[in-house]
Amino acid sequence: EHTMSGHQLAVTGVAISPANIHCASSSWDKTIKIWNPATGVCEATLHGHSDWVHAVKFSRDGSRLASCSSDQTVRTWSVAHGEAL
């Protein structure tokens, strides 16, 4: 078990990729973090929302991540590249 910490404000959502390779968290700090659940290390911090991020969900193959925010947008992200699609 690992405690994964690094967000500056409350964590609002968590998702585990289908193969348990990654864990993603969303936060009031307007970021998404991609974690390695085996080590607890943050592999990427995704920036792009201008308001709180409420939830995250991985695609079926785990290669993409969707997020929704109070900025009234839904964004999709490349997990491998850590950037918006």
DSSP file (Angstrom, degrees, kcal/mol; ACC not computed):
  #  RESIDUE AA STRUCTURE BP1 BP2  ACC     N-H-->O    O-->H-N    N-H-->O    O-->H-N    TCO  KAPPA ALPHA  PHI   PSI    X-CA   Y-CA   Z-CA
    1    1 A E              0   0    0      0, 0.0     2,-0.4     0, 0.0    37,-0.0   0.000 360.0 360.0 360.0 145.5    0.0    0.0    0.0
    2    2 A H        -     0   0    0     35,-0.1     2,-0.6     2,-0.0    38,-0.1  -0.988 360.0-138.5-133.9 143.4    1.1    3.5   -0.7
    3    3 A T        -     0   0    0     -2,-0.4     2,-0.7     2,-0.0     0, 0.0  -0.916  22.7-157.6 -96.5 121.6   -0.1    6.9    0.3
    4    4 A M        +     0   0    0     -2,-0.6     2,-0.4    37,-0.1    37,-0.1  -0.890  20.7 167.1-105.3 112.8    0.0    9.2   -2.7
    5    5 A S        +     0   0    0     -2,-0.7    37,-0.1    35,-0.2     3,-0.1  -0.936  27.2 104.9-127.0 149.5    0.2   12.8   -1.8
    6    6 A G        +     0   0    0     -2,-0.4    -1,-0.1     1,-0.3     2,-0.1   0.256  43.5 115.1 166.4 -19.0    1.0   15.9   -3.9
    7    7 A H        -     0   0    0      1,-0.1    -1,-0.3     2,-0.1     4,-0.1  -0.454  55.5-144.5 -70.8 149.0   -2.2   17.8   -4.6
    8    8 A Q  S    S+     0   0    0     -2,-0.1     2,-0.2     2,-0.1    -1,-0.1   0.673  80.9  23.5 -87.3 -19.9   -2.4   21.3   -3.1
    9    9 A L  S    S-     0   0    0      1,-0.2    20,-0.1     0, 0.0    -3,-0.1  -0.689 110.0 -40.4-133.1-173.7   -6.1   21.1   -2.4
   10   10 A A        -     0   0    0     -2,-0.2    18,-2.4    17,-0.1     2,-0.5  -0.128  52.9-124.0 -56.4 141.6   -8.8   18.4   -1.9
   11   11 A V  E     -A   27   0A   0     16,-0.2    16,-0.3     1,-0.1    -1,-0.1  -0.761  27.9-178.9 -84.5 129.5   -8.7   15.3   -4.0
   12   12 A T  E     +     0   0A   0     14,-2.3     2,-0.3    -2,-0.5    15,-0.2   0.624  58.3  11.1-108.3 -17.9  -12.1   15.0   -5.8
   13   13 A G  E     -A   26   0A   0     13,-1.1    13,-2.2    42,-0.1     2,-0.3  -0.994  51.6-163.9-161.2 154.9  -11.8   11.8   -7.8
   14   14 A V  E     -A   25   0A   0     -2,-0.3     2,-0.3    11,-0.2    11,-0.2  -0.997   8.1-178.5-141.9 142.2   -9.6    8.7   -8.3
   15   15 A A  E     -A   24   0A   0      9,-2.3     9,-2.9    -2,-0.3     2,-0.4  -0.996  15.6-147.2-140.5 144.9   -9.5    6.1  -11.2
   16   16 A I  E     -A   23   0A   0     -2,-0.3     7,-0.2     7,-0.2    42,-0.2  -0.934  28.2-116.6-110.0 133.5   -7.4    3.0  -11.7
   17   17 A S    >   -     0   0    0      5,-2.8     3,-2.3    -2,-0.4    43,-0.1  -0.287  32.2-105.3 -66.0 155.8   -6.4    2.0  -15.2
   18   18 A P  T 3  S+     0   0    0      0, 0.0    -1,-0.1     0, 0.0    43,-0.1   0.815 121.4  41.7 -54.7 -35.8   -7.8   -1.3  -16.5
   19   19 A A  T 3  S-     0   0    0     42,-0.1    -2,-0.1     3,-0.0    42,-0.0   0.293 112.7-116.1 -95.1  10.6   -4.5   -3.1  -16.2
   20   20 A N  S <  S+     0   0    0     -3,-2.3    18,-0.1     2,-0.2     3,-0.1   0.771  81.6 123.7  60.2  28.0   -3.7   -1.5  -12.8
   21   21 A I  S    S+     0   0    0      1,-0.1     2,-0.3    16,-0.1    17,-0.3   0.832  71.6  23.6 -84.7 -35.3   -0.7    0.2  -14.4
   22   22 A H        -     0   0    0     14,-0.2    -5,-2.8    15,-0.1     2,-0.4  -0.899  58.1-157.1-130.7 158.2   -1.7    3.8  -13.5
   23   23 A C  E     -AB  16  35A   0     12,-1.9    12,-3.8    -2,-0.3     2,-0.4  -0.990  15.4-160.2-128.3 138.7   -3.8    5.6  -11.0
   24   24 A A  E     -AB  15  34A   0     -9,-2.9    -9,-2.3    -2,-0.4     2,-0.4  -0.946   5.0-169.0-121.3 143.9   -5.2    9.1  -11.7
   25   25 A S  E     -AB  14  33A   0      8,-2.2     8,-2.3    -2,-0.4     2,-0.3  -0.980   6.5-154.6-131.0 145.7   -6.5   11.7   -9.3
   26   26 A S  E     -AB  13  32A   0    -13,-2.2   -14,-2.3    -2,-0.4   -13,-1.1  -0.813  18.5-175.1-114.7 158.7   -8.3   14.9   -9.8
   27   27 A S  E >   -A   11   0A   0      4,-1.1    26,-2.4    -2,-0.3     3,-1.2  -0.970  44.3-112.1-152.4 160.6   -8.3   17.9   -7.5
   28   28 A W  T 3  S+     0   0    0    -18,-2.4   -17,-0.1    -2,-0.3   -18,-0.1   0.633 107.1  79.1 -64.9 -15.5   -9.6   21.3   -6.6
   29   29 A D  T 3  S-     0   0    0    -19,-0.4    -1,-0.2     2,-0.2     3,-0.1   0.371 113.4-112.8 -78.7   8.3   -6.1   22.5   -7.4
   30   30 A K  S <  S+     0   0    0     -3,-1.2    19,-0.6     1,-0.3    18,-0.5   0.599  81.0 107.3  75.5  14.3   -7.1   22.3  -11.1
   31   31 A T  E     - C   0  47A   0     16,-0.1    -4,-1.1    22,-0.1     2,-0.4  -0.786  57.3-146.0-121.3 165.0   -4.7   19.5  -11.8
   32   32 A I  E     -BC  26  46A   0     14,-1.6    14,-3.6    -2,-0.3     2,-0.4  -0.984  17.3-155.2-122.7 137.6   -4.8   15.8  -12.6
   33   33 A K  E     -BC  25  45A   0     -8,-2.3    -8,-2.2    -2,-0.4     2,-0.5  -0.950   5.2-150.6-117.6 138.1   -2.0   13.5  -11.4
   34   34 A I  E     -BC  24  44A   0     10,-2.7     9,-3.1    -2,-0.4    10,-1.4  -0.932  24.2-170.3-105.1 123.7   -0.9   10.2  -12.9
   35   35 A W  E     -BC  23  42A   0    -12,-3.8   -12,-1.9    -2,-0.5     7,-0.2  -0.791  29.7-128.6-115.9 153.8    0.5    7.8  -10.3
   36   36 A N  E >>> - C   0  41A   0      5,-2.5     4,-3.3    -2,-0.3     3,-0.7  -0.914  22.1-160.5 -94.3 109.2    2.3    4.5  -10.4
   37   37 A P  T 345S+     0   0    0      0, 0.0    -1,-0.1     0, 0.0   -15,-0.1   0.742  86.3  59.7 -67.5 -20.8    0.2    2.5   -7.9
   38   38 A A  T 345S+     0   0    0    -17,-0.3   -16,-0.0     1,-0.1   -17,-0.0   0.830 123.9  18.7 -73.4 -31.7    3.1    0.0   -7.4
   39   39 A T  T <45S-     0   0    0     -3,-0.7    -1,-0.1     2,-0.2     3,-0.1   0.638  94.5-127.2-112.2 -20.6    5.5    2.7   -6.1
   40   40 A G  T  <5 +     0   0    0     -4,-3.3     2,-0.3     1,-0.3   -35,-0.2   0.572  60.8 143.0  80.5   9.4    3.2    5.6   -5.1
   41   41 A V  E   < -C   36   0A   0     -5,-0.6    -5,-2.5   -37,-0.1     2,-0.6  -0.657  54.8-124.2 -87.8 136.7    5.3    7.9   -7.3
   42   42 A C  E     -C   35   0A   0     -2,-0.3    -7,-0.3    -7,-0.2     3,-0.1  -0.703  26.0-176.6 -77.7 120.8    3.6   10.7   -9.3
   43   43 A E  E     +     0   0A   0     -9,-3.1     2,-0.3    -2,-0.6    -8,-0.2   0.723  64.2   1.8 -91.7 -24.8    4.6   10.2  -13.0
   44   44 A A  E     -C   34   0A   0    -10,-1.4   -10,-2.7     2,-0.0     2,-0.5  -0.980  51.7-148.0-161.1 148.0    2.9   13.3  -14.4
   45   45 A T  E     -C   33   0A   0     -2,-0.3     2,-0.5   -12,-0.2   -12,-0.2  -0.990  23.9-149.1-118.4 121.7    0.9   16.4  -13.4
   46   46 A L  E     -C   32   0A   0    -14,-3.6   -14,-1.6    -2,-0.5     2,-0.4  -0.800  14.1-173.0 -98.1 125.8   -1.6   17.4  -16.1
   47   47 A H  E     +C   31   0A   0     -2,-0.5    37,-0.2   -16,-0.2   -16,-0.1  -0.892  42.7  95.8-114.3 144.8   -2.5   21.1  -16.4
   48   48 A G        +     0   0    0      1,-0.6     2,-0.2   -18,-0.5    -1,-0.1   0.136  53.4  98.7 164.4 -28.9   -5.2   22.6  -18.6
   49   49 A H        -     0   0    0    -19,-0.6    -1,-0.6    -3,-0.2     4,-0.1  -0.564  54.5-154.0 -79.2 147.6   -8.4   23.1  -16.7
   50   50 A S  S    S+     0   0    0     -2,-0.2     2,-0.3     2,-0.1    -1,-0.1   0.334  76.1  28.2-103.2   5.8   -9.0   26.6  -15.4
   51   51 A D  S    S-     0   0    0    -21,-0.1    20,-0.2     1,-0.1    -2,-0.1  -0.871 108.9 -39.3-149.8-178.2  -11.2   25.5  -12.4
   52   52 A W        -     0   0    0     -2,-0.3    18,-2.6    17,-0.1     2,-0.6  -0.105  50.8-136.2 -49.8 139.6  -11.7   22.5  -10.1
   53   53 A V  E     -D   69   0B   0    -26,-2.4   -41,-0.3    16,-0.2    16,-0.3  -0.906  21.7-176.5 -99.4 124.2  -11.4   19.1  -11.7
   54   54 A H  E     +     0   0B   0     14,-2.5     2,-0.3    -2,-0.6    15,-0.2   0.813  54.9   1.0 -95.0 -33.7  -14.1   16.9  -10.4
   55   55 A A  E     -D   68   0B   0     13,-1.1    13,-1.6   -42,-0.1     2,-0.3  -0.993  49.3-157.8-157.2 157.2  -13.5   13.4  -11.9
   56   56 A V  E     -D   67   0B   0     -2,-0.3     2,-0.3    11,-0.2    11,-0.2  -0.976   8.8-176.8-136.8 150.5  -11.3   11.3  -14.1
   57   57 A K  E     -D   66   0B   0      9,-2.0     9,-2.8    -2,-0.3     2,-0.2  -0.967  19.4-133.1-150.5 133.2  -11.9    8.0  -16.0
   58   58 A F  E     -D   65   0B   0     -2,-0.3     7,-0.2     7,-0.2   -42,-0.1  -0.509  26.5-112.4 -80.9 150.9   -9.5    5.9  -18.1
   59   59 A S    >   -     0   0    0      5,-2.4     3,-1.3    -2,-0.2    -1,-0.1  -0.302  40.6 -96.8 -69.6 166.8  -10.4    4.5  -21.5
   60   60 A R  T 3  S+     0   0    0      1,-0.3    -1,-0.1     2,-0.1    -2,-0.1   0.832 127.1  43.3 -58.4 -34.2  -10.9    0.8  -21.8
   61   61 A D  T 3  S-     0   0    0    -43,-0.1    -1,-0.3   -44,-0.0   -42,-0.1   0.496 108.7-124.3 -92.0  -2.4   -7.3    0.3  -23.0
   62   62 A G  S <  S+     0   0    0     -3,-1.3    -2,-0.1     2,-0.2   -45,-0.1   0.512  82.4 110.3  77.9   4.4   -5.9    2.7  -20.4
   63   63 A S  S    S+     0   0    0     16,-0.1    16,-2.5    15,-0.1    17,-0.6   0.714  75.1  42.2 -86.0 -20.3   -4.1    4.9  -23.0
   64   64 A R  E     - E   0  78B   0     14,-0.2    -5,-2.4    15,-0.1     2,-0.4  -0.866  64.0-156.8-126.4 159.3   -6.4    7.9  -22.6
   65   65 A L  E     -DE  58  77B   0     12,-1.8    12,-2.6    -2,-0.3     2,-0.4  -0.996   6.0-153.8-134.7 137.8   -7.9    9.7  -19.6
   66   66 A A  E     -DE  57  76B   0     -9,-2.8    -9,-2.0    -2,-0.4     2,-0.3  -0.896  14.2-174.9-110.5 144.7  -11.1   11.9  -19.6
   67   67 A S  E     -DE  56  75B   0      8,-2.4     8,-2.2    -2,-0.4     2,-0.4  -0.976  11.3-155.2-136.4 150.9  -11.6   14.7  -17.0
   68   68 A C  E     -DE  55  74B   0    -13,-1.6   -14,-2.5    -2,-0.3   -13,-1.1  -0.968  17.3-175.6-128.0 148.1  -14.4   17.0  -16.2
   69   69 A S  E >   -D   53   0B   0      4,-1.8     3,-1.3    -2,-0.4     4,-0.3  -0.889  43.2-110.9-140.5 161.2  -14.2   20.4  -14.5
   70   70 A S  T 3  S+     0   0    0    -18,-2.6   -17,-0.1    -2,-0.3   -18,-0.1   0.545 107.7  80.5 -68.9  -7.3  -16.1   23.3  -13.1
   71   71 A D  T 3  S-     0   0    0    -19,-0.4    -1,-0.3     2,-0.2     3,-0.1   0.366 115.1-112.7 -79.1   8.0  -14.6   25.3  -16.1
   72   72 A Q  S <  S+     0   0    0     -3,-1.3     2,-0.3     1,-0.2    -2,-0.2   0.766  79.0 114.6  69.1  30.1  -17.5   23.6  -18.0
   73   73 A T        -     0   0    0     -4,-0.3    -4,-1.8     2,-0.0     2,-0.4  -0.925  54.5-150.4-127.2 155.5  -15.2   21.4  -20.1
   74   74 A V  E     -E   68   0B   0     -2,-0.3     2,-0.3    -6,-0.2    -6,-0.2  -0.992  24.7-168.4-115.4 130.3  -14.4   17.8  -20.6
   75   75 A R  E     -E   67   0B   0     -8,-2.2    -8,-2.4    -2,-0.4     2,-0.4  -0.889  13.0-147.1-120.1 150.8  -10.9   17.1  -21.7
   76   76 A T  E     -E   66   0B   0     -2,-0.3     9,-2.8   -10,-0.2     2,-0.3  -0.932  18.9-165.5-115.6 145.7   -9.1   14.0  -23.0
   77   77 A W  E     -EF  65  84B   0    -12,-2.6   -12,-1.8    -2,-0.4     2,-0.6  -0.929  24.6-122.5-131.5 148.0   -5.5   13.3  -22.2
   78   78 A S  E  >> -EF  64  83B   0      5,-3.0     4,-1.7    -2,-0.3     5,-0.8  -0.832  19.3-159.6 -85.2 121.3   -2.8   11.0  -23.5
   79   79 A V  T  45S+     0   0    0    -16,-2.5    -1,-0.2    -2,-0.6   -15,-0.1   0.916  90.2  50.6 -67.9 -42.6   -1.6    8.9  -20.5
   80   80 A A  T  45S+     0   0    0    -17,-0.6    -1,-0.2     1,-0.2   -16,-0.1   0.860 122.1  30.7 -64.1 -37.0    1.8    8.1  -22.2
   81   81 A H  T  45S-     0   0    0      2,-0.2    -1,-0.2   -37,-0.0    -2,-0.2   0.588  96.5-133.8-100.8 -12.9    2.6   11.7  -23.1
   82   82 A G  T  <5 +     0   0    0     -4,-1.7     2,-0.3     1,-0.2    -3,-0.2   0.867  66.1 112.1  62.9  37.2    0.9   13.5  -20.2
   83   83 A E  E   <S-F   78   0B   0     -5,-0.8    -5,-3.0   -37,-0.1    -1,-0.2  -0.962  73.2 -92.0-141.2 158.7   -0.8   16.0  -22.5
   84   84 A A  E      F   77   0B   0     -2,-0.3    -7,-0.3    -7,-0.2    -9,-0.0  -0.350 360.0 360.0 -67.3 146.0   -4.2   17.0  -23.8
   85   85 A L              0   0    0     -9,-2.8    -8,-0.1    -2,-0.1    -1,-0.1   0.403 360.0 360.0 -93.9 360.0   -5.4   15.4  -27.0
